[in-house]
């Protein structure tokens, strides 16, 4: 059984944001943001004016 890889940049706000989702390819994982003009922000994101906390997130 293959182990699920750890999320990239776990400290990034994107993992706790309603506007972001992960896009997985065979070689990489990208974070796609529907709230920013730059749809694939450089990671890790530590501040973001468009941040929308997911329900139940600890931010």
HTML snippet that shows the backbone in 3Dmol.js (N, CA, C, O; Angstrom):
<script src="https://3Dmol.org/build/3Dmol-min.js"></script>
<div id="view" style="width:600px;height:400px;position:relative"></div>
<script>
const pdb = `
ATOM      1  N   UNK A   1       0.843  -1.171   0.000  1.00  0.00           N
ATOM      2  CA  UNK A   1       0.000   0.000   0.000  1.00  0.00           C
ATOM      3  C   UNK A   1       0.894   1.241   0.000  1.00  0.00           C
ATOM      4  O   UNK A   1       1.799   1.358   0.827  1.00  0.00           O
ATOM      5  N   UNK A   2       0.638   2.177  -0.937  1.00  0.00           N
ATOM      6  CA  UNK A   2       1.433   3.398  -1.044  1.00  0.00           C
ATOM      7  C   UNK A   2       1.004   4.394   0.031  1.00  0.00           C
ATOM      8  O   UNK A   2      -0.186   4.575   0.290  1.00  0.00           O
ATOM      9  N   UNK A   3       1.980   5.027   0.641  1.00  0.00           N
ATOM     10  CA  UNK A   3       1.701   6.015   1.673  1.00  0.00           C
ATOM     11  C   UNK A   3       1.439   7.365   1.007  1.00  0.00           C
ATOM     12  O   UNK A   3       2.171   7.767   0.102  1.00  0.00           O
ATOM     13  N   UNK A   4       0.396   8.060   1.455  1.00  0.00           N
ATOM     14  CA  UNK A   4       0.070   9.385   0.936  1.00  0.00           C
ATOM     15  C   UNK A   4       1.188  10.353   1.319  1.00  0.00           C
ATOM     16  O   UNK A   4       1.557  10.430   2.491  1.00  0.00           O
ATOM     17  N   UNK A   5       1.743  11.107   0.333  1.00  0.00           N
ATOM     18  CA  UNK A   5       2.822  12.035   0.662  1.00  0.00           C
ATOM     19  C   UNK A   5       2.314  13.168   1.548  1.00  0.00           C
ATOM     20  O   UNK A   5       1.142  13.540   1.490  1.00  0.00           O
ATOM     21  N   UNK A   6       3.203  13.703   2.361  1.00  0.00           N
ATOM     22  CA  UNK A   6       2.861  14.829   3.223  1.00  0.00           C
ATOM     23  C   UNK A   6       2.539  16.046   2.360  1.00  0.00           C
ATOM     24  O   UNK A   6       3.046  16.175   1.246  1.00  0.00           O
ATOM     25  N   UNK A   7       1.699  16.933   2.876  1.00  0.00           N
ATOM     26  CA  UNK A   7       1.375  18.121   2.097  1.00  0.00           C
ATOM     27  C   UNK A   7       2.600  19.019   2.002  1.00  0.00           C
ATOM     28  O   UNK A   7       3.362  19.140   2.961  1.00  0.00           O
ATOM     29  N   UNK A   8       2.792  19.653   0.841  1.00  0.00           N
ATOM     30  CA  UNK A   8       3.934  20.555   0.696  1.00  0.00           C
ATOM     31  C   UNK A   8       3.686  21.848   1.470  1.00  0.00           C
ATOM     32  O   UNK A   8       2.560  22.342   1.515  1.00  0.00           O
ATOM     33  N   UNK A   9       4.718  22.381   2.067  1.00  0.00           N
ATOM     34  CA  UNK A   9       4.640  23.637   2.818  1.00  0.00           C
ATOM     35  C   UNK A   9       3.473  23.632   3.806  1.00  0.00           C
ATOM     36  O   UNK A   9       2.545  24.426   3.652  1.00  0.00           O
ATOM     37  N   UNK A  10       3.494  22.771   4.801  1.00  0.00           N
ATOM     38  CA  UNK A  10       2.373  22.671   5.740  1.00  0.00           C
ATOM     39  C   UNK A  10       2.091  23.973   6.493  1.00  0.00           C
ATOM     40  O   UNK A  10       0.993  24.150   7.020  1.00  0.00           O
ATOM     41  N   UNK A  11       3.061  24.880   6.551  1.00  0.00           N
ATOM     42  CA  UNK A  11       2.872  26.154   7.246  1.00  0.00           C
ATOM     43  C   UNK A  11       2.102  27.170   6.403  1.00  0.00           C
ATOM     44  O   UNK A  11       1.736  28.226   6.919  1.00  0.00           O
ATOM     45  N   UNK A  12       1.849  26.890   5.140  1.00  0.00           N
ATOM     46  CA  UNK A  12       1.167  27.819   4.240  1.00  0.00           C
ATOM     47  C   UNK A  12      -0.290  28.026   4.639  1.00  0.00           C
ATOM     48  O   UNK A  12      -0.982  27.079   5.015  1.00  0.00           O
ATOM     49  N   UNK A  13      -0.752  29.284   4.551  1.00  0.00           N
ATOM     50  CA  UNK A  13      -2.159  29.598   4.812  1.00  0.00           C
ATOM     51  C   UNK A  13      -3.087  28.902   3.826  1.00  0.00           C
ATOM     52  O   UNK A  13      -4.248  28.644   4.144  1.00  0.00           O
ATOM     53  N   UNK A  14      -2.596  28.604   2.661  1.00  0.00           N
ATOM     54  CA  UNK A  14      -3.435  28.015   1.603  1.00  0.00           C
ATOM     55  C   UNK A  14      -4.131  26.728   2.052  1.00  0.00           C
ATOM     56  O   UNK A  14      -5.253  26.451   1.626  1.00  0.00           O
ATOM     57  N   UNK A  15      -3.483  25.953   2.894  1.00  0.00           N
ATOM     58  CA  UNK A  15      -4.070  24.686   3.336  1.00  0.00           C
ATOM     59  C   UNK A  15      -5.287  24.887   4.223  1.00  0.00           C
ATOM     60  O   UNK A  15      -6.079  23.964   4.418  1.00  0.00           O
ATOM     61  N   UNK A  16      -5.439  26.094   4.762  1.00  0.00           N
ATOM     62  CA  UNK A  16      -6.576  26.401   5.632  1.00  0.00           C
ATOM     63  C   UNK A  16      -7.534  27.406   4.992  1.00  0.00           C
ATOM     64  O   UNK A  16      -8.392  27.968   5.673  1.00  0.00           O
ATOM     65  N   UNK A  17      -7.388  27.634   3.680  1.00  0.00           N
ATOM     66  CA  UNK A  17      -8.179  28.648   2.975  1.00  0.00           C
ATOM     67  C   UNK A  17      -9.263  28.015   2.110  1.00  0.00           C
ATOM     68  O   UNK A  17      -9.028  27.030   1.411  1.00  0.00           O
ATOM     69  N   UNK A  18     -10.445  28.599   2.174  1.00  0.00           N
ATOM     70  CA  UNK A  18     -11.595  28.133   1.400  1.00  0.00           C
ATOM     71  C   UNK A  18     -11.373  28.294  -0.108  1.00  0.00           C
ATOM     72  O   UNK A  18     -11.927  27.521  -0.889  1.00  0.00           O
ATOM     73  N   UNK A  19     -10.581  29.275  -0.530  1.00  0.00           N
ATOM     74  CA  UNK A  19     -10.388  29.576  -1.955  1.00  0.00           C
ATOM     75  C   UNK A  19      -9.341  28.695  -2.630  1.00  0.00           C
ATOM     76  O   UNK A  19      -9.214  28.723  -3.854  1.00  0.00           O
ATOM     77  N   UNK A  20      -8.599  27.923  -1.866  1.00  0.00           N
ATOM     78  CA  UNK A  20      -7.498  27.135  -2.425  1.00  0.00           C
ATOM     79  C   UNK A  20      -7.846  25.657  -2.518  1.00  0.00           C
ATOM     80  O   UNK A  20      -8.606  25.126  -1.709  1.00  0.00           O
ATOM     81  N   UNK A  21      -7.272  25.006  -3.527  1.00  0.00           N
ATOM     82  CA  UNK A  21      -7.402  23.549  -3.628  1.00  0.00           C
ATOM     83  C   UNK A  21      -6.115  22.984  -4.202  1.00  0.00           C
ATOM     84  O   UNK A  21      -5.388  23.674  -4.917  1.00  0.00           O
ATOM     85  N   UNK A  22      -5.839  21.735  -3.888  1.00  0.00           N
ATOM     86  CA  UNK A  22      -4.628  21.077  -4.373  1.00  0.00           C
ATOM     87  C   UNK A  22      -4.877  20.457  -5.738  1.00  0.00           C
ATOM     88  O   UNK A  22      -5.915  19.841  -5.984  1.00  0.00           O
ATOM     89  N   UNK A  23      -3.897  20.635  -6.622  1.00  0.00           N
ATOM     90  CA  UNK A  23      -3.913  20.001  -7.938  1.00  0.00           C
ATOM     91  C   UNK A  23      -2.722  19.058  -7.958  1.00  0.00           C
ATOM     92  O   UNK A  23      -1.576  19.498  -7.871  1.00  0.00           O
ATOM     93  N   UNK A  24      -2.990  17.753  -8.075  1.00  0.00           N
ATOM     94  CA  UNK A  24      -1.923  16.756  -8.038  1.00  0.00           C
ATOM     95  C   UNK A  24      -1.667  16.223  -9.436  1.00  0.00           C
ATOM     96  O   UNK A  24      -2.595  15.888 -10.171  1.00  0.00           O
ATOM     97  N   UNK A  25      -0.381  16.152  -9.791  1.00  0.00           N
ATOM     98  CA  UNK A  25       0.035  15.500 -11.026  1.00  0.00           C
ATOM     99  C   UNK A  25       0.896  14.311 -10.623  1.00  0.00           C
ATOM    100  O   UNK A  25       1.108  14.070  -9.435  1.00  0.00           O
ATOM    101  N   UNK A  26       1.384  13.580 -11.591  1.00  0.00           N
ATOM    102  CA  UNK A  26       2.246  12.439 -11.287  1.00  0.00           C
ATOM    103  C   UNK A  26       3.543  12.883 -10.618  1.00  0.00           C
ATOM    104  O   UNK A  26       4.131  12.130  -9.842  1.00  0.00           O
ATOM    105  N   UNK A  27       3.987  14.097 -10.914  1.00  0.00           N
ATOM    106  CA  UNK A  27       5.278  14.553 -10.408  1.00  0.00           C
ATOM    107  C   UNK A  27       5.208  15.624  -9.326  1.00  0.00           C
ATOM    108  O   UNK A  27       6.177  15.812  -8.591  1.00  0.00           O
ATOM    109  N   UNK A  28       4.082  16.333  -9.210  1.00  0.00           N
ATOM    110  CA  UNK A  28       4.030  17.492  -8.317  1.00  0.00           C
ATOM    111  C   UNK A  28       2.655  17.694  -7.701  1.00  0.00           C
ATOM    112  O   UNK A  28       1.667  17.077  -8.098  1.00  0.00           O
ATOM    113  N   UNK A  29       2.632  18.585  -6.714  1.00  0.00           N
ATOM    114  CA  UNK A  29       1.387  19.056  -6.126  1.00  0.00           C
ATOM    115  C   UNK A  29       1.423  20.574  -6.191  1.00  0.00           C
ATOM    116  O   UNK A  29       2.382  21.202  -5.743  1.00  0.00           O
ATOM    117  N   UNK A  30       0.364  21.160  -6.755  1.00  0.00           N
ATOM    118  CA  UNK A  30       0.262  22.610  -6.856  1.00  0.00           C
ATOM    119  C   UNK A  30      -0.942  23.050  -6.048  1.00  0.00           C
ATOM    120  O   UNK A  30      -1.864  22.269  -5.814  1.00  0.00           O
ATOM    121  N   UNK A  31      -0.929  24.316  -5.621  1.00  0.00           N
ATOM    122  CA  UNK A  31      -2.079  24.873  -4.925  1.00  0.00           C
ATOM    123  C   UNK A  31      -2.688  25.921  -5.843  1.00  0.00           C
ATOM    124  O   UNK A  31      -2.041  26.904  -6.204  1.00  0.00           O
ATOM    125  N   UNK A  32      -3.945  25.695  -6.215  1.00  0.00           N
ATOM    126  CA  UNK A  32      -4.690  26.577  -7.102  1.00  0.00           C
ATOM    127  C   UNK A  32      -5.578  27.476  -6.263  1.00  0.00           C
ATOM    128  O   UNK A  32      -6.338  26.992  -5.425  1.00  0.00           O
ATOM    129  N   UNK A  33      -5.486  28.793  -6.483  1.00  0.00           N
ATOM    130  CA  UNK A  33      -6.272  29.760  -5.711  1.00  0.00           C
ATOM    131  C   UNK A  33      -7.291  30.436  -6.616  1.00  0.00           C
ATOM    132  O   UNK A  33      -6.927  31.015  -7.639  1.00  0.00           O
ATOM    133  N   UNK A  34      -8.557  30.366  -6.248  1.00  0.00           N
ATOM    134  CA  UNK A  34      -9.608  31.011  -7.033  1.00  0.00           C
ATOM    135  C   UNK A  34      -9.817  32.472  -6.639  1.00  0.00           C
ATOM    136  O   UNK A  34     -10.610  33.165  -7.278  1.00  0.00           O
ATOM    137  N   UNK A  35      -9.130  32.958  -5.607  1.00  0.00           N
ATOM    138  CA  UNK A  35      -9.319  34.330  -5.123  1.00  0.00           C
ATOM    139  C   UNK A  35      -8.232  35.299  -5.559  1.00  0.00           C
ATOM    140  O   UNK A  35      -8.370  36.505  -5.353  1.00  0.00           O
ATOM    141  N   UNK A  36      -7.165  34.806  -6.150  1.00  0.00           N
ATOM    142  CA  UNK A  36      -6.048  35.673  -6.543  1.00  0.00           C
ATOM    143  C   UNK A  36      -5.873  35.725  -8.058  1.00  0.00           C
ATOM    144  O   UNK A  36      -6.183  34.757  -8.753  1.00  0.00           O
ATOM    145  N   UNK A  37      -5.373  36.865  -8.578  1.00  0.00           N
ATOM    146  CA  UNK A  37      -5.080  36.930 -10.014  1.00  0.00           C
ATOM    147  C   UNK A  37      -3.980  35.944 -10.408  1.00  0.00           C
ATOM    148  O   UNK A  37      -4.021  35.364 -11.493  1.00  0.00           O
ATOM    149  N   UNK A  38      -2.996  35.757  -9.524  1.00  0.00           N
ATOM    150  CA  UNK A  38      -1.933  34.768  -9.734  1.00  0.00           C
ATOM    151  C   UNK A  38      -2.481  33.448  -9.191  1.00  0.00           C
ATOM    152  O   UNK A  38      -2.421  33.206  -7.986  1.00  0.00           O
ATOM    153  N   UNK A  39      -3.004  32.608 -10.053  1.00  0.00           N
ATOM    154  CA  UNK A  39      -3.737  31.408  -9.629  1.00  0.00           C
ATOM    155  C   UNK A  39      -2.888  30.372  -8.891  1.00  0.00           C
ATOM    156  O   UNK A  39      -3.425  29.551  -8.147  1.00  0.00           O
ATOM    157  N   UNK A  40      -1.577  30.403  -9.089  1.00  0.00           N
ATOM    158  CA  UNK A  40      -0.680  29.464  -8.415  1.00  0.00           C
ATOM    159  C   UNK A  40       0.345  30.263  -7.610  1.00  0.00           C
ATOM    160  O   UNK A  40       1.461  30.478  -8.085  1.00  0.00           O
ATOM    161  N   UNK A  41      -0.011  30.708  -6.396  1.00  0.00           N
ATOM    162  CA  UNK A  41       0.904  31.556  -5.609  1.00  0.00           C
ATOM    163  C   UNK A  41       2.160  30.808  -5.177  1.00  0.00           C
ATOM    164  O   UNK A  41       2.141  29.600  -4.945  1.00  0.00           O
ATOM    165  N   UNK A  42       3.257  31.566  -5.076  1.00  0.00           N
ATOM    166  CA  UNK A  42       4.508  30.988  -4.568  1.00  0.00           C
ATOM    167  C   UNK A  42       4.284  30.546  -3.133  1.00  0.00           C
ATOM    168  O   UNK A  42       3.624  31.235  -2.355  1.00  0.00           O
ATOM    169  N   UNK A  43       4.825  29.418  -2.798  1.00  0.00           N
ATOM    170  CA  UNK A  43       4.652  28.833  -1.466  1.00  0.00           C
ATOM    171  C   UNK A  43       5.921  28.977  -0.648  1.00  0.00           C
ATOM    172  O   UNK A  43       7.011  29.000  -1.220  1.00  0.00           O
ATOM    173  N   UNK A  44       5.821  29.072   0.637  1.00  0.00           N
ATOM    174  CA  UNK A  44       4.616  29.101   1.461  1.00  0.00           C
ATOM    175  C   UNK A  44       4.020  30.511   1.534  1.00  0.00           C
ATOM    176  O   UNK A  44       4.754  31.499   1.546  1.00  0.00           O
ATOM    177  N   UNK A  45       2.705  30.597   1.584  1.00  0.00           N
ATOM    178  CA  UNK A  45       2.004  31.865   1.752  1.00  0.00           C
ATOM    179  C   UNK A  45       1.820  32.063   3.254  1.00  0.00           C
ATOM    180  O   UNK A  45       1.207  31.235   3.927  1.00  0.00           O
ATOM    181  N   UNK A  46       2.356  33.166   3.772  1.00  0.00           N
ATOM    182  CA  UNK A  46       2.227  33.437   5.210  1.00  0.00           C
ATOM    183  C   UNK A  46       1.296  34.607   5.493  1.00  0.00           C
ATOM    184  O   UNK A  46       0.812  34.753   6.615  1.00  0.00           O
ATOM    185  N   UNK A  47       1.036  35.449   4.484  1.00  0.00           N
ATOM    186  CA  UNK A  47       0.069  36.538   4.590  1.00  0.00           C
ATOM    187  C   UNK A  47      -0.677  36.630   3.270  1.00  0.00           C
ATOM    188  O   UNK A  47      -0.077  36.498   2.204  1.00  0.00           O
ATOM    189  N   UNK A  48      -1.993  36.857   3.338  1.00  0.00           N
ATOM    190  CA  UNK A  48      -2.787  36.949   2.114  1.00  0.00           C
ATOM    191  C   UNK A  48      -4.047  37.762   2.393  1.00  0.00           C
ATOM    192  O   UNK A  48      -4.829  37.421   3.281  1.00  0.00           O
ATOM    193  N   UNK A  49      -4.241  38.841   1.628  1.00  0.00           N
ATOM    194  CA  UNK A  49      -5.426  39.685   1.795  1.00  0.00           C
ATOM    195  C   UNK A  49      -6.702  38.954   1.384  1.00  0.00           C
ATOM    196  O   UNK A  49      -7.788  39.326   1.830  1.00  0.00           O
ATOM    197  N   UNK A  50      -6.596  37.929   0.551  1.00  0.00           N
ATOM    198  CA  UNK A  50      -7.763  37.189   0.075  1.00  0.00           C
ATOM    199  C   UNK A  50      -8.063  35.943   0.907  1.00  0.00           C
ATOM    200  O   UNK A  50      -8.957  35.174   0.552  1.00  0.00           O
ATOM    201  N   UNK A  51      -7.345  35.728   1.997  1.00  0.00           N
ATOM    202  CA  UNK A  51      -7.532  34.528   2.816  1.00  0.00           C
ATOM    203  C   UNK A  51      -8.954  34.432   3.347  1.00  0.00           C
ATOM    204  O   UNK A  51      -9.486  35.394   3.900  1.00  0.00           O
ATOM    205  N   UNK A  52      -9.566  33.260   3.174  1.00  0.00           N
ATOM    206  CA  UNK A  52     -10.920  32.973   3.671  1.00  0.00           C
ATOM    207  C   UNK A  52     -10.825  31.662   4.447  1.00  0.00           C
ATOM    208  O   UNK A  52     -10.704  30.594   3.847  1.00  0.00           O
ATOM    209  N   UNK A  53     -10.877  31.736   5.756  1.00  0.00           N
ATOM    210  CA  UNK A  53     -10.700  30.549   6.591  1.00  0.00           C
ATOM    211  C   UNK A  53     -11.763  29.497   6.295  1.00  0.00           C
ATOM    212  O   UNK A  53     -12.948  29.813   6.189  1.00  0.00           O
ATOM    213  N   UNK A  54     -11.331  28.239   6.163  1.00  0.00           N
ATOM    214  CA  UNK A  54     -12.262  27.115   6.018  1.00  0.00           C
ATOM    215  C   UNK A  54     -12.998  26.936   7.340  1.00  0.00           C
ATOM    216  O   UNK A  54     -12.423  27.173   8.403  1.00  0.00           O
ATOM    217  N   UNK A  55     -14.255  26.521   7.290  1.00  0.00           N
ATOM    218  CA  UNK A  55     -14.963  26.231   8.545  1.00  0.00           C
ATOM    219  C   UNK A  55     -14.180  25.185   9.357  1.00  0.00           C
ATOM    220  O   UNK A  55     -13.763  24.154   8.830  1.00  0.00           O
ATOM    221  N   UNK A  56     -13.996  25.472  10.624  1.00  0.00           N
ATOM    222  CA  UNK A  56     -13.298  24.539  11.496  1.00  0.00           C
ATOM    223  C   UNK A  56     -11.789  24.681  11.487  1.00  0.00           C
ATOM    224  O   UNK A  56     -11.104  23.951  12.203  1.00  0.00           O
ATOM    225  N   UNK A  57     -11.240  25.620  10.680  1.00  0.00           N
ATOM    226  CA  UNK A  57      -9.785  25.793  10.686  1.00  0.00           C
ATOM    227  C   UNK A  57      -9.370  26.519  11.950  1.00  0.00           C
ATOM    228  O   UNK A  57     -10.185  27.190  12.582  1.00  0.00           O
ATOM    229  N   UNK A  58      -8.114  26.387  12.317  1.00  0.00           N
ATOM    230  CA  UNK A  58      -7.623  26.960  13.577  1.00  0.00           C
ATOM    231  C   UNK A  58      -7.013  28.343  13.403  1.00  0.00           C
ATOM    232  O   UNK A  58      -6.249  28.780  14.264  1.00  0.00           O
ATOM    233  N   UNK A  59      -7.321  29.036  12.329  1.00  0.00           N
ATOM    234  CA  UNK A  59      -6.755  30.377  12.102  1.00  0.00           C
ATOM    235  C   UNK A  59      -7.768  31.427  12.461  1.00  0.00           C
ATOM    236  O   UNK A  59      -7.489  32.620  12.343  1.00  0.00           O
TER     237      UNK A  59
END
`;
const viewer = $3Dmol.createViewer("view");
viewer.addModel(pdb, "pdb");
viewer.setStyle({}, {cartoon: {color: "spectrum"}});
viewer.zoomTo();
viewer.render();
</script>
